[in-house]
Amino acid sequence: MRSQFSRRDFLKISGGTAGLFATAGLFRGPIKGVEPTMVDTRPRWVKETTTICPFDASGCGFICYTDSAGNLTNMEGDPDNPVNRGSACSKGASLIQLHNNKHRLEKVLYRAAGASDWEEKSWDWALGEIANKVKASRDSGFVATNAAGKTVNRTEAIASLGGATLDNEECYLLSKMLRALGIVYLDSQARLSTASSLEALAASFGHHAMNNSWTDISNANVILDMGGNPAENYPACFSHLGEAMGKGTELISVDCRLTRTAAKAGTFVAARSGSEIAFTGGLIKYVIADIEAHPANYNLTYITEYTTAGMVVNSNFKGPADLDGMFTGYNSASHSYDQSNWSFAKASNGDPIIDKTLTNPNCVFQLLKKQYARYTPEMVAATCGCSQADFAKVCASFASTGKADKAGAIIYAMSSTQHTSGAQTVRAYAILQMLLGNIGVSGGGLFALGGESNVQGAADNGVAWNKLPGYLSAPTEDDTNFAAFAAKSSEQNAASLLKAWYGSNASSSNGFGFSFLPKTDTNTDYSYVNAIKQMAAGTIKGAFAWGANPVVESAAAAQATQALAKLDWLVVTDMFESETAAFWKKEGISSQTEVFLLPAACSYEKEGSVTNADRWVQWRNQAVNAPGEAKSELEVISSLFSRIQSLYQGESALNAEAITKLSWTYSTNPSAADVAKEMNGYKVSSLQQLESPEELRTDGTVACGNNLYVGSFTDAGNQMARREQTGVFHAGWAWSWPVNIRILNNRASVDLSGQPFNAAKPVVSWNGMGWSGDIVDGNNPPVNQSGGLPFKGTSGSQGQLFAAMADGPMPEHYEPWESPVDNALSGTQNNPAAMVFEGDTKGSAGEYPVICTTVRTVEHSLGGELTRNMPFLVELAPAAYVEISEQLASEKGIKAGDIVKLTSARGSVSVAAAVTKRLKPFSIGGKTVHQVAIPYHWGFMGIAQGDSANTLAPNTADSNSSTPEFKAFLVKVEKEADGTVPTITGRYKVLED
């Protein structure tokens, strides 16, 4: 537990800061009355500025110290921030090197078609050239009507990738600009990581986000880490787990390797990658049987009232237990399901049929029982490679959180989401948590580890081909008018968004400018993965990469390099020369692509907000000026679109008015606060800022850029910048969407009369007149006073145990697309609805017998273009490597430090071998199955270089989210005869020189 006496308190008690040492060892000035014995040359600092870390989505706070000349002299953790409480991981401790770094880009660089080197250019020249190229490509690739003759008004010649590294205000402007241009191939890094999680959470609970905060996980009784490894991936948040364990909380780790988190856990279970649904399905089977055998140990009010457990499903529905791994309605030609028989049954009067006794054979509870009856401990052990004894221990422990006065938390990350059944993996966690009554309660929920600082905010603000800001469904060819479009989301949200975008050009008489929006074709994917495919096919002529590094981050990464080589032009904004910007430098690449590399400001060189995985929207302040001519993306986007808008003035063809009539009143260097106010929303007549989403209207009298962010910037000021250590669940710190709720679905924490199930850890409570505690989610009275149910945004406002996902209404275990194991649960080997692109090569277990998974290290971040240019981090982790078990190493004659070659059906990489006890082979189906783990942070640029692990991964993806399967694929492992491990001095020092 954090001490009540903080560093800041100490400074205050000591009578100010004069004469005191900062924790980083910096000295403010001479001590009064003490004569210095030597000249003190250490840097002085006169200003403190708070910011938020630009790496993972924990939302850690930091303090920047600058001197009188504006130089950054030090950075340290912010002791007041509730997330990290002053601590810093290795990346956070090195943050100063993003600014004080001789490798930073300071000038605009241009690579002419076919050129062998960069040229320095002016911003004015570059923006003018880019604007001209955008117009030429947009117009030449414009599609007014599609093959079906429907009006779509889009361009298929331009793609935009990235946004998760940008601030919310930048993401919002980016989404606004791209839609006006008619661009449909737009996506952020969320597609590669958390998109499958967001789809599952929305389908289960009604919100595209995790429902709780890391600062509340210390209230859990049992924490189940399903491969999330927060000790390495979310070090600051792991401190809250440490606090929980100090209170007696049990930590269970289920992972393919003994991670740093597993090393701290009371129970560790080794299970191979790709078997998460089998493991969780076994847990669900155990819980259902225990509910029937010992109902007093479970919160039956929660299950019967707040979930769809008692809903009766259409009698025509059949599931995998009946159809050998398939669901009713599969179309083998389209690899998709007709979901018409997945609906709930209705009585003759049209009301749904509900059986709260949970005994009807077609009620959801009984269907779940039937579905997971096959997931026996023997089957789980045979599929996952774990022991039955270990599995039984996990079952008994986690099921104990089903009691009304207990809470259980599940932690997961990309080890769960990056599968062909990624969304269904998270759905399995959601079903388990609803049966245990763990959603909406203190200490309970699903805790997702986002990899980018603003991966949640990018999704919130519409940097996705299928979602507009606030998760409004982007229009398709079937949305022929505003009414059809608005019916899919909310009329007031849709009208308010278009009013914010088109101002006086948006009115009820013209459908609020709905015709200006581009429309996608139904059943066509425009995601990150397919954008790369369309570049390679020559459909896409020009592309933007906003802090994205697809050459390293993409599945089948070599294909991304080849795709970029086919473009006419590419624009990259970044702080360093990334692999994507320099793809044409890679050996064997011949390309005529023109490349514009625009130097970007880092997180603390600009202001704006970011949304962490908890939905906390925190404000980052500008501490220093960006080096050289680097600019914020906010300024770049604003300046660029202003030029594009000027080019279209006077034109009307090709939906040009979507551009010219867009409200774009920002300066060339707009204030983030002004953009944030537009996102918050305002009354058109008075310009009064909105306080609540209840103020949104359908008549055009209100403009609002993002309905989720209403209340974030009111007339009372910037709520995202608040730093108050007051309120329930840190309610005075920053702001949380929606309406500053800290625990979503929190009305599920109380009984029908509004009294907490767990009086010792209340979230909200009804006092007869109103609610106390957290801001109530739904703003209704208790259920027994005609209030709604707690899962607002879902059908019937209930937790959805049965939800019509693209690949089935209940999770079913399938083997990864590439697997050395036969599916022991059915005759259906792979997810029949998974996305498989034409031309993708599938590796066989005979040629590629070893399972490979990609992982993260604490020293580096994602594609590595930032951290591989930070000397401290390079010194800690200088070279790419692969973790290999001692058994596999012995079979292959590999020693620690040897260079090994990993080959998949997509390509090969050569990296150093880390022979370790952390990985052990699995015994599955009577045979030994080996697995290796390789970090994916390396590339061919930066001061630390190495082969990109994602070269090996397939493009196959989850059908709900288009998230690729990075976490389980097949490779061949070979020792390279002349391989030697690169040393720190050999690799790092030479590059520095």
N, C-alpha and C positions, 0 to 999 in steps of 0.2 A: 504494500500500500504506500502511496506517495506521502512523504513527510509534509506536515502542515507548514514547515519552515522552509521556504524556497530561497533560491539565490536572490531573487528580486526582493523578497522580504528582507533579506540580510542587508542588501544595499540601502533599503529605505530606513531600516532601524539604525544603520550606521551613519545616518545624517547626510544622505546623498551619495554621489559617486566619486567625488573628488578624492584623489589619493588612494583609490581602491584598485586592486588587481581584478581584471575580468577573468572568468574561468579559463579562457584560452591563453592566459598569461600576458595579456596586453596591459600596459600601464597608462593611466590617464595623465599623470603629471607627478611632479616631485611631492614628497610628503612634507607637510609644513613643519619647519623647524629642523629638518634633516638636511645637511649639506651633502650634495652628491659627490661621490669620490671619483666618478668618471662620467664621461659624456654618455648619456642614454640615447641611443639611436633607434630605439624601437618605435614603430609607428604609433602615433596618437590617433584616437578616433573621437569624433565630436557628435556623431549622429548614429542613432539606432533605427533601423527600418525592418519591419517584420515582413516575412514572405512565407510561401508554402513550397515545399520540395517539388522539383519537376520530375521526379522519377516515379516510383510506384504510386498507387492510388490510396495509400494510407492517409495522406493529408497532413504529414508532419510539418510543424512550424519551425522556422529558423529566423534568426536575427542577423542582419547585415550591419557591419560596422564600417563607417566611412570617415575619412579624415576631412580636414577643412578644404582640401583641394578636390574633394569628391572621389578620392581613390578608395577602393574596397580594400580594407586592411585585415578583416577577419570575418568569419561566419561561425555561428554556433547554434545549437538547438534552442528553441524557444521554450523556456521552462513553464510558461503560462498555457501553452497549447495542450489541450487535454489528450491529444492523440499520442504524441511522443514525449511530452512532459520534460523537454530539455535534452532528451537523448538523441543520438544520431547513429545510423549504421555507417558502414564504410563509405557508401556513396554520399550520404548526407554530410559526413565529416569532410568530404573532399569538394563540396559544392563551390568553394571559392575558386576552384580551378576551371570552372566554366567561364569565368570572367577573366581572371588573371592567367591567360593561356596564350602562348605565342602561336598556337595553331588555329586560333579563331579566325573565321572569315571576316574580313573588314571591308572588302570591295566586291562589287558585282562582277562576276566572272561569266564569260561567254565562250562557248565552244562552237565555232562555225562548223557547218556541214563537212564532215570528213577530216577536220583539223586534228592535229596531234597534240595541241596544247590549248590552255585557256588564254583569253585576252581579258584585260580589265576594261570595264565599260562604266558609263555613268548610269545612275538610276533613271534619269530622264530618257535616255536612249533605250534602255532595256524595257521599261514599262511601255513605251511607245511601240516597240517591236512586238512585244508579247500581245498587246491589245490588237494589233493588226493581224497577228497570226490566229488569235482566238476568233476574230470576226471571219476570217477567210475559212477556217476549218469548220466553224459553226454553220456558216451558210452553205458550204459545199456538202456537209453531211446532214443537212436539215431534213426532217421527216415530218411533213404536215399531216399526212394521213397514212395509216399503216396498211398492211396487206389486206386487212378486213374492211378497209374503207372508212375506218373510224378516225376522227380528228385526235391527234396525239401531240403535235407541236413540240417536237424534241429534236435534239441533235445527237447522233450516235458517233460523232467524230472526235469527241473530247471526253477525257476521263479526269477525275480528280480523286486522289487517294491521300488519306491522312487527315489529321485534325485532333487526335487524342493528345498531342503534345501542345496544342493551342489552348488559350484561355476560352472561357465560355463565350465572351463577347466576340472573339475572333471566329469561333465556330458558328455562331449565329449569323454573322455577316457573310461568312463563307457559304452557308446554306442558302441564304437569301440571294446572293449573287449567282450561284450555280443554277438555282431553279429558274431565275429570270433568263439566264442564257439558254435554258432548255436542256441542260445537261442531266442525263439520267444515270450514267456510269459514275456515281459518286459514292464513296465509302470511306470509313475511317478504320484505324487499327482495331476497333471494337469487333469488326467482322472476323478478325483472325483470332480473337481471344474470348471476349465475354458475350458475344451476340447470342450464342446458344443458351447461355445462362439467362439473359434478359428475356428471351422468348419463353423459357420455361417458367420463370418467376411471374411474368405477366399472365400466362395461361393458368397458373396455379392460384395466385393471390391477387391479381388485378393491377400490379405495379411492375414496371420495368426496372426493378432495383432490388437489392437485398433489403430486408425489412428491419434490420436492427443496426446498432452501432458497435464498433469494436470496443468502445469505452464501457459497454454494458456486459461484455462477455464474461467479466469476472463474477457475474451473478449466476452463471451456469453451474449446475451440479455435475454434469458430465459433458465433456467436449470431445467430439469425434472428428478427427482430422482425416479427411478422405484425400490424401495425397497433396494437400495444400501447402504443407511445409512452411508455415508462417515464420519460423525461426530464421529462415534464409530469405524467403520472398517478402515478408512483412515484418522485419525485425522489431520496429517500434511497437507494432500491435501485439507482437508476441509477449511484450512486457505485461500486457493485460492478462494474457494466459498465465504468466508467472504469478501475477497477483491472485488469479483464481486458484491456482494450485496451492498457493500459500494458505488459502482458506479451506483447503481440503477437496477441491474439485479434481475429478479424475480426468486425465488426458489420455485418449486412445489415438494411436496413429496407425492408419492403414495405408501402406505405400509399397511400391515395388522395391524400394531400397531403404536402408536405415539412414534416414535423413537427420539433420540437426534437430528437427522437431521430434522425430521418433526417439532420438537419444534422450530427450527430456520426458518422454511419455511414460506413464505407468504401465501401459500395455502397448506393444508393437506387434502388428500382424503384417507379414509380408504377403502381398497379393500382386499378381502381374498386371501390367497396364492393359486396359481394355476390358477388364472383368468387373468394373465398378457396379454395373447394374446387377450382375449375378450376386455380388456380395450384399448389396442393398436389398435386393429382392428376397434374399434369405432372411434379412433382418425384418422385412415387412411380414413375411410368413410367420416368423416367431411372434411378432407383436400381435398379429391378428389372432393366432391361436391362444395367446396369453390373455387377450381381451375377453375371449369367450370363456376361458377357464377361470380367470380371476378378474372379473369386471370391476371389483372394488379398487383395484390398483390403477385404474385408468379414468380419465375425465370423460365420462360418457355424454355429459351435457355438451361438451365441446364437439365431440365426434358426431352426435346425432343432430345437433342444432346448427353448428357453425360450418360443417362440411357437407358434401354431397353423398355421404356414406349411405343414407337411406333412399336416395333417388333411384327409381327403377328405370332400367335401360330397355330400349326397344328389344322385343323378343327375337328379332332377326339377327341380332348381334352375336357374333362368334369371335372368340379370341384365340391366341396361340395354343392354349391347352386343347382346343378342338381342331385347329387347322394347322398343326405342326409348325408353329412359330409365326403364323400369319394372322392377320385380322380380316374380318369380312370386307369385301369390296375391292380386293386388290386387282389392279389392271397391269398385267405383265408388259404390255406394249408401252405404256407411259411410265412404268415404274412408280405408280402413285395409287392412292386409295380413293375410292368413292365413299365418302363419309356419311352418306344418307341414312345408313342403318346404325350409326353410332349415337343417335339422339336419345333423349330421355322419353320414356313412355308417358302418354297423357290419358287422363280419364275422358269420358264422353263429353264433359263440360269444358274440356280444354286445359284443366289444371294438371300439373305434373303429379304423377303417382309417387307417393313417398311412404316408405315403410321404416318408421323409427325403431322398430324392434330389430331391424337389420337381419331379418330371417328370409325375406323374399329371395328366391334363388337368382333373380335378375337385378337385385339392388346392387349398388356399387360395392358395398362392403363384401357381399358374397362373390361378386365377380373378381374382386381383388384376391379373395381367399382362394378361388379356383385358379386364378392366374399364377399365383405364387406357391401353390401346393407343390409344384415341381421343383421349387428352389430349396430342396432339403439340405441339411448340413453336409451330407455326403456329396451332393451335387455342387454345392458352393466350394467345398474343398477341392473337388476334382476339377472345377472350372478355374478357380482363382489361384490354386496352388498353395493355399494356406492349410493349416491343420484344423480338424474339426474342433479340437479342444480350444484353440485360440478363438475360433469363430463363436463358439458357445459362450465364451467369457464376454465377448463384445455384446452379444445378444442380451444377456442377462443384465449387463451394466447399463447399456443405453436404454433398454426398455424400462428401467427403473425411473426414467424421467417422465414416464407417462402419468405419474401421480400429479394431482392438481397443484401440489405445493412444491413441485420439482421443475427443473428446466434443463433441457439439453440443447447444445449448439452443434451444428455441423459446419466444418470449415472445408472449403474446396477452392481449387484454382483451375488453371488450364489443363491440369492432368485429368480433370473431369469433363471440361467443355470441348476440348479439341479432339473429338471423336466423330465418327459417322453417326453415332447415337448420343452426341453431346448434350442436346437439349433433353433427351429422355433420361440421361444420367442425372441431371439436376432435378428433373421431374420425380425420379425415384426418391431423391432426398426429400423433396417437398411432400410427397405422399407419406413417407415415414414420419416426418415432423408433424403433419396434420393428425395422423393417428395417435401421436403422443401428446397432442395439444401444446406443441412447442412454438407455434407461430403467433407473434403479437405479444408475447410475454417477456418479462425481464429475464435476461440470460439465455433466452431461446432464439431459434431462428436459423437461417442459412447465412453464412458469412463467406462472401466471395472475395477473392484476392485479385483485384484489378491490377494489371501490369503497368499501365501508363497513368500519369498523374491526373489526366482529365479524360480517361476513357469513358467514364460515366457521363460527363458533361458533353462530350462530343455526341454521344447517343441522344442525350436529352435535347440537344439543340439541332437535331436534324441532319447531321453529317452521315447520312445513310440513304441509300437509294430508295428504300421503301418506307421511310418515316420522315415526316416533317417535324419541326420543333414541337416539343410537348407530346411526342409519339402519336401525332395525328397520322393516319394512314395516307401515304402519298397516293395521288389519284392514278387510276389505271384507265385503260381504254373503255372500260364499262361505265366509268363515271362521266356520263354525258352532260351533266349540269351540276351546279353547286349543291342542289338538294341531295343528289345521289352521293356526292363526295362527303357532305357533312353528315349524312346518315351513318357513315362508317365510324365516325368519331363522336363529334358533338357540334351542333350547329353554332353555339356561341363561341366555342373554341376556334372553329374554322373561320367564322366571320371576323373574329377579333384578330386572328393572325393575318388574314388577307388585308384587313384595314391597316395593320401596322406596316405591311409591305407596299400597298398601293395607295394609301392615303386617300386623297380626294378622288382618285380614279377607281376607288372601290366603293360600291354602293349596292344596296339590295336589288336595285333595278338591273344591274349588270352582273349579278351573281358574285359581287365583291371581287371582280377581276379573276374569277376562277378559270376563265378561258386562257389566261396568260400562263398557267402552270403546265409544265410538260406532263404527259401521261405515258406510263409504261404499258407494254403488252402483258396481258394476263398470262401467267405460267411461264414467264420469261425472267431469267435471273440476270440482274445488272450489278452483282456484288463485286467485291475486290477480286475474287478468284476469276470470275468471268471477264472482268475488265482486262486482266492480264492476257486472257485467251483472245480477246477481241483486238488487243494491240498486236499480238502475234499474227492474227488473221488479216491485219491491215485495215480493219473497219475503223478503229480508233487512230486518228492521225496525230493528235496532240494530247499531252497529259500534264497534270500538276501533281507534285508530291509535296505536301505540306508537312514537313517534319517526319515524313514516312520514309522508310528504307526498304522497299519491296524486294530489292536484289538480295537482301539478307533475310527479311521477315517472311517472304512468301513461301508457301509450299512449292516443292519442285522449283527451287529458287533459280536454277540455271535457266528455266523457261522464262522467268521474269527478265533476266538479262537479255535473252534473245528477243523478247517482246519489245523492250525499250529500244533495241537496235532497229526496229521496224518503223518507229515513229518519225514524223516530220520534225516535231519539236517537243521539248520537255522543259518544264519549269520546276526547279527544286528550291524550296526555302529551307535553310538549315543553318546551324552554327558552325559546322565543320564540313569539309568535303567528304560526303558520304559515298558509299559504293553505288548508290543509285545515281548520284550526280556524275560519278566518274565511271559509269558502267562501260563506256567506250574505251577505257584504259585497260580493261581486263584482257588478258592474253587470248587471242583467237577471235576477238570481236571486231567485225568490220561494220561500220555504221555511218550513215550520213545524217543522223539526228542532230539538229541544232539544240544545244543545251544552255539554259539560262540558270545560273546558280546565284541565288539571292541571299545575302548574309542576313540572318535573323537574330533578333534580340533574344536573350535567355530570360528565364522566368522572373528574375529580380531586376532586370533591366527595363521592365515595363510594368504597367499595372493592369489588373483584371482579376476575374474570379475563376476558380477551379472547383469542381465538384468531386469529392472523394467517393470511395466505394460505399460509404455510409449515407450518401446524399447530402453531406454537409457542404454547403457552398461557402468557401472561404475566400477572402480578398487578399490578393498579392499586391504589395505596394512596390513602387519603383525605388530602388536604393541607389543605383548608379546609372549613368548613361551607357548605352551599348558601345562597344569599341568601333572605331573607324566609322564607316557608313552603314553599319548594320541597323535594321529597322524592325519594328514589331510587325507581325503578320496583320495586325489590325490596320496599320498604316499602308501596308502593301496592298491588301484587299481593297481598301477604300480608294486608294489612288488608282489602282488598276481598273476597277469598275467605272470610276468617273471617266476615264479615257475611253473605255469601251462604249459607255453610254453616249459620249460625244460623237463617236463614229457612226452611231445609228440614228442620230437626230435627223428627222425629215423622212425616214424610211418607214414603210408600213408592211411590206412583204415579209414573209418568213416569220410572222409573229414578232416583228421588231418592237411593237408597242409593249411587249412583256418587259423589254429592257428600258425603253425610253420613259415609260410611265411608272417604273418602279420608284418608290420614294427613297431617294438617296441624298439626303441633305447633310451628310457628314462632311467634315473638312478633310483635306488630304491626310491629316494626322489627327483622327478623331479621338475624343475622350472615351475611354472605356466606360466611364460612369454614364455618359450620355447613351451609349448603346445599351448598357444594363437597364437604364430607365425604360427604353423602348421594349426590352424583353419583359420587364415587369408589367408594363401596360399602363395606360392612362385614359382619362376621359377626353374625347376629342374636342369638345367645346371649351373646357376649362383647363386642359392639360394637367389636371389633378392626377397624381399617381394613384394607382389602384392599391387597395389594402387586402382584398380577398378575391378568390376566383368567383365568388358569388356575384361580383360586380360585372362580370363578363356579360355581353349582350349579343343578341342576334340581329340587331338593327343597324349596326355600323356606327353606333355612338361611342364605342369603346375600341381602342387599338391595343393589341397585346401580342408581343412577339413569341411568348412562350407561356402557356397557361400554367405550367408547373411552377414557374418562377414568380408568380404573382405574390407580392408581399416581400420580395427580396430587396426592393429599392423603393421605398415609399417617400411621401413628403417629409416624414420624420428622419429620413436619411438612409444611408447605405447599411442595411441590416446584415449584409454579408461581411462587413468589416467590424462587427461587434466583437469585443474581447472581454465580455463579462463572465466572471466565474460564478454565475448564479443560475438558478432555475433548475427544474427537474431534468435529469439526463443532459446536463450542460446546455439547456435551452437558451441561455444568454450568450453562448459562444457561436459566432457566425450565424448562419441561417440554414435551415434544412427544408428541402422540398418534400411534399407540398405543405404550405402554411406553417412551416417550422415544426412539423411532427418529427419526433425523434425515433419512435418505434411504430412502424406501419402496422395496420390491422390491429391496433392496440385494444379495440373493443372486444377482441377475442380473449383478452386476459381477464374478463369479468363474466359473471354469470348473467342470467337473463334479467336480473333486477339491477345489474350494474355494480355488483360487489365483487372485489377481486377474488379470483380463485386462490391466489397466494397472498394472504394479507400481509405477510412479512416483506414481500417485494412487489408492491402495487405499481402498476403503470398508470392506469386511470381508475377513477372511482366516482360513482354517482352519489350525490348527497341529498337527492330529492328535488333539487332545483337546477343543478348543473354538474359538470364534470370537474374534477380536480386532478392534478398530476400532469402528465404529458398532454399536449393538445390532442384532443380526441380525433381519431381518423374516421371521418364520416359525419361528425357533428350532429348525430342523432341521439335521442334519449335511449334508455335501455330497451331491449327487445320487448319486454313485457309491458312497456308503455308506448307501444306502437313504433318503436325505433327500428331502423333497418338492421340487417345482419352485418357482421364486421368486415367482410371481404369486398369492400366497395370496388367496383370495376369488373367484377366477375358476374357470370350468370347467376341471378338470385342472390348476389352478394355473399355467396358461400365459398369456402375453400374447395377448389376443384380437384377431387381425388380421381376423377374420370374426365379427361380433357382431350378434345379432338386435335391432337398434333398431327403434323403431316405424315408421320410414320407410326401412328397408333394412339389410342386413348389411354393406354397404360404402358409403362416401360417394359420392354422385353429384351433379354440379353441376346445380342448377336456378336459374332466375332468381328474384330476389326477387318477392314477390307483385305489386308494382308495379315495372315495369321498362320502359325505352324500347328495350330490346334483345331480339331474338329469341334463344332458346337455340340456340346453334350446335352443341351436342353431341348433341341429340336433339330429337324432336318433342314432348317433354313440357316445357312451358314452366315451370310452377311445381311445387314439391314436392307430389306428389299426396296426401300424408298430412298436410300442414300443417293447423294449426287455423285455421279461418275461421268466425267467429261470424255467426249470422244477423243481418242488418241492417247488417253492416259494408260500407262503401262503398269500391269499388275505383276508383282514379283511372286514367284512360287517358293514354297517352303523348301523344296528340294535344292534350289540354287541359293536361296537366301534364308538360312535356317534360324537366324538369331533375331529376337525382338529388339527393336530399338525405340527409345523414347527420348524426346528432347526435354531438357530441364533448364532451370535458371540457377545462377550463382549470385551470392549477395554482393559481389564486387562489381558486377556489370549489369547493364540494363538492356533488355530486349535486343534490338538490332545492333546495339553497341556503338553507334556512331558518336555518341557523347562520351561514354565511359572509356572507350578505347583511345580517347584523346586526352584523358586526364591522368597525368603521370603517377599520382598516388595509387590509383586503382590499377593501372598497368603494372606497377611494381608488385602489387598484391597478387594479381592474376594475369600474367603476361602472355600465356599461350593457350590455344585451344587444346582440349583433351577429351577423352572418353573414359568413363568409369567401366571397368571390366571386373567381373568376379575372379577370385583366385582360381576357381575351377576351370573357367573358360580360358584364362590366361595360361594355365598349365597345359590344357589341351592344344593350344596354339603356339606354345613355346614363347610366350610374350612375357617380358619383364617390365616392371615399372619404369617409365621413361622411354620405352621403345616407341617408335612411330608405327602406328597401325593404319591400315587402309580399310575403311568401311565402304561397302558398295551396296547400293540398292538398284532397283530397276530404273531409277532416275539419274543416277550418277554416283560419284565416289568422292570421299574426303580423306585426307591424311592428317591425323592428329596424334598427340602423345597419349600413351596408355597410362591411366591411373588404376593400377591393380589394387583392389580394395575388398575388404570384408563387408562393406556396406551393401553389396549386391551378392545374392546367392542364387544358384539355379533353382528352378521350380520343377516339381514332379507333377506332371499333368497327363492324364490318360495313359499312365504306365511308362511315360518316357520323360527324359530330362529336357527341359526347355530353358535355354539361356536368354538373358536380357542384358542389354547394355544401355547406358544413359550418357547423353552427350549435350553439353551446354550449347546454345545456339547463338551466342553473342558475337561471334567473330566474323570478319570479312577481310577483304584485301586492301582496305584503306586504314588510316589512323596510325598511331605510333605502336599499336599492338595488332598484329595481323594473323589471320589463320583462316582455314577453310570454313565455309558456312554450313552448319549442320543441316539447315533446312533444304539443302540441295538433295538430301536423301528422302524427304517426306513426300507423300503423294498428294495430288490435288483433290482427291475424293473428299466429300464434305457432308456435313449434317444437313438434312433436307429442310429443317425448320429455320435454319439460320445461315447456311452456306459457310459455316466455320469448318476449315479443313482438319484432317486427321493427322496432327503432328505427333500424337502421343503413343501410337502403336503402329509400327510398320516393320518390314523385314529387311535385314541386311546380311551381308557376308563379311566376316571379320578375318583379316589377314595381317600377318606381320610383314613390314617392309624391311628387307634385308639391310639396307644402308641407312635406316632411320636413326636419327639422334634427337633427343629432346632439346628444344631451344632454351637457352638460359635467360635469366633476367637481363644480365649485362649484354649477352650476345644479341638478343632481340630488341631490347628496349634502348640500350645505349647507342647502338649503331643507328637506329632510326632517328634518335634525338640529334645525333651528330649531323 
